[in-house]
Amino acid sequence: MKKFFNDEDGAVTVDWVVLTATLALFPAAIFIYLSGGVSDLTTNVVSAITAEE
Protein backbone atom coordinates (compact mmCIF):
# COMPACT_ATOMS: atom_id res chain seq x y z
CA MET A 1 0.00 0.00 0.00
CA LYS A 2 2.87 2.36 0.85
CA LYS A 3 4.44 1.78 -2.57
CA PHE A 4 1.10 2.62 -4.24
CA PHE A 5 0.75 5.99 -2.47
CA ASN A 6 4.38 6.95 -3.11
CA ASP A 7 4.20 6.15 -6.83
CA GLU A 8 4.17 9.42 -8.80
CA ASP A 9 4.16 8.09 -12.37
CA GLY A 10 1.61 9.92 -14.47
CA ALA A 11 1.18 12.79 -12.01
CA VAL A 12 2.66 15.28 -14.48
CA THR A 13 0.14 14.21 -17.10
CA VAL A 14 -2.74 14.84 -14.73
CA ASP A 15 -1.31 18.27 -13.85
CA TRP A 16 -1.05 19.21 -17.52
CA VAL A 17 -4.60 18.05 -18.26
CA VAL A 18 -5.98 20.16 -15.42
CA LEU A 19 -3.85 23.17 -16.41
CA THR A 20 -4.85 22.91 -20.08
CA ALA A 21 -8.54 22.58 -19.24
CA THR A 22 -8.32 25.65 -16.99
CA LEU A 23 -6.61 27.68 -19.69
CA ALA A 24 -9.19 26.58 -22.25
CA LEU A 25 -12.22 27.39 -20.08
CA PHE A 26 -10.96 30.66 -18.56
CA PRO A 27 -11.64 32.82 -21.68
CA ALA A 28 -15.11 31.28 -22.00
CA ALA A 29 -15.88 32.15 -18.38
CA ILE A 30 -14.71 35.73 -18.91
CA PHE A 31 -16.86 36.01 -22.04
CA ILE A 32 -19.95 34.76 -20.20
CA TYR A 33 -19.28 37.12 -17.28
CA LEU A 34 -18.84 40.19 -19.51
CA SER A 35 -21.51 39.47 -22.13
CA GLY A 36 -24.40 40.76 -20.01
CA GLY A 37 -22.65 44.06 -19.27
CA VAL A 38 -21.74 44.58 -22.91
CA SER A 39 -25.33 43.96 -23.93
CA ASP A 40 -26.58 46.54 -21.41
CA LEU A 41 -23.96 49.03 -22.56
CA THR A 42 -25.00 48.55 -26.18
CA THR A 43 -28.64 49.18 -25.28
CA ASN A 44 -27.70 52.37 -23.40
CA VAL A 45 -25.60 53.67 -26.31
CA VAL A 46 -28.38 53.00 -28.82
CA SER A 47 -30.87 54.78 -26.57
CA ALA A 48 -28.58 57.79 -26.18
CA ILE A 49 -27.96 58.06 -29.91
CA THR A 50 -31.69 57.73 -30.65
CA ALA A 51 -32.47 60.46 -28.10
CA GLU A 52 -29.96 62.83 -29.75
CA GLU A 53 -31.58 62.40 -33.16
Backbone hydrogen bonds in HBPLUS format (Angstrom, degrees):
<---DONOR---> <-ACCEPTOR-->    atom                        ^
c    i                          cat <-CA-CA->   ^        H-A-AA   ^      H-
h    n   atom  resd res      DA  || num        DHA   H-A  angle D-A-AA Bond
n    s   type  num  typ     dist DA aas  dist angle  dist       angle   num
A0005-PHE N   A0001-MET O   3.15 MM   4  6.52 158.6  2.19 154.5 158.4     1
A0006-ASN N   A0002-LYS O   3.09 MM   4  6.25 140.7  2.25 145.2 155.8     2
A0007-ASP N   A0003-LYS O   3.11 MM   4  6.11 119.5  2.49 140.3 152.9     3
A0007-ASP N   A0004-PHE O   3.41 MM   3  5.36 151.4  2.50  97.0 105.0     4
A0011-ALA N   A0008-GLU O   3.20 MM   3  5.53 164.4  2.22 130.1 130.8     5
A0014-VAL N   A0010-GLY O   3.24 MM   4  6.57 157.3  2.30 149.1 154.2     6
A0015-ASP N   A0011-ALA O   3.01 MM   4  6.29 159.1  2.05 147.9 153.6     7
A0016-TRP N   A0012-VAL O   2.95 MM   4  6.20 158.1  2.00 150.3 155.4     8
A0017-VAL N   A0013-THR O   2.99 MM   4  6.21 153.5  2.06 148.3 155.6     9
A0018-VAL N   A0014-VAL O   3.04 MM   4  6.27 165.6  2.06 154.3 157.3    10
A0019-LEU N   A0015-ASP O   2.92 MM   4  6.09 163.5  1.94 149.8 155.0    11
A0020-THR N   A0016-TRP O   2.85 MM   4  5.88 163.1  1.88 146.7 151.6    12
A0021-ALA N   A0017-VAL O   2.97 MM   4  6.08 160.2  2.01 147.1 152.7    13
A0022-THR N   A0018-VAL O   2.99 MM   4  6.16 155.7  2.05 146.8 153.5    14
A0023-LEU N   A0019-LEU O   2.97 MM   4  6.22 162.3  2.01 150.1 154.8    15
A0024-ALA N   A0020-THR O   2.93 MM   4  6.09 142.2  2.07 143.8 154.2    16
A0025-LEU N   A0021-ALA O   2.98 MM   4  6.12 150.7  2.07 146.7 153.7    17
A0026-PHE N   A0022-THR O   2.95 MM   4  5.88 141.5  2.10 150.2 158.6    18
A0029-ALA N   A0025-LEU O   2.98 MM   4  6.24 153.6  2.05 153.4 160.9    19
A0030-ILE N   A0026-PHE O   3.04 MM   4  6.32 158.1  2.09 153.3 159.1    20
A0031-PHE N   A0027-PRO O   2.93 MM   4  6.12 158.7  1.98 146.9 152.7    21
A0032-ILE N   A0028-ALA O   3.00 MM   4  6.23 161.6  2.03 149.4 153.6    22
A0033-TYR N   A0029-ALA O   2.96 MM   4  6.12 158.2  2.01 146.9 153.3    23
A0034-LEU N   A0030-ILE O   2.93 MM   4  6.10 156.3  1.99 152.4 158.1    24
A0035-SER N   A0031-PHE O   2.91 MM   4  5.80 137.2  2.09 146.9 157.0    25
A0038-VAL N   A0034-LEU O   3.06 MM   4  6.27 158.2  2.10 158.4 165.0    26
A0039-SER N   A0035-SER O   3.05 MM   4  6.17 154.3  2.12 143.7 150.4    27
A0040-ASP N   A0036-GLY O   3.08 MM   4  6.33 157.5  2.13 146.4 151.9    28
A0041-LEU N   A0037-GLY O   2.92 MM   4  6.10 156.7  1.98 145.3 152.1    29
A0042-THR N   A0038-VAL O   2.91 MM   4  6.09 157.2  1.96 147.3 153.2    30
A0043-THR N   A0039-SER O   3.06 MM   4  6.32 158.7  2.11 146.9 152.2    31
A0044-ASN N   A0040-ASP O   2.99 MM   4  6.26 157.2  2.04 148.9 154.9    32
A0045-VAL N   A0041-LEU O   2.94 MM   4  6.19 157.3  1.99 152.4 158.3    33
A0046-VAL N   A0042-THR O   2.97 MM   4  6.18 164.9  1.99 153.4 157.3    34
A0047-SER N   A0043-THR O   3.01 MM   4  6.16 156.9  2.06 146.1 152.6    35
A0048-ALA N   A0044-ASN O   2.97 MM   4  6.15 154.7  2.04 145.5 152.1    36
A0049-ILE N   A0045-VAL O   2.94 MM   4  6.15 161.3  1.98 153.1 157.8    37
A0050-THR N   A0046-VAL O   2.95 MM   4  6.05 159.2  1.99 147.2 153.3    38
A0051-ALA N   A0047-SER O   2.95 MM   4  6.10 151.9  2.03 142.9 150.5    39
A0052-GLU N   A0048-ALA O   3.12 MM   4  6.33 143.2  2.26 140.8 149.8    40
A0053-GLU N   A0049-ILE O   3.26 MM   4  6.52 137.7  2.45 141.4 151.5    41
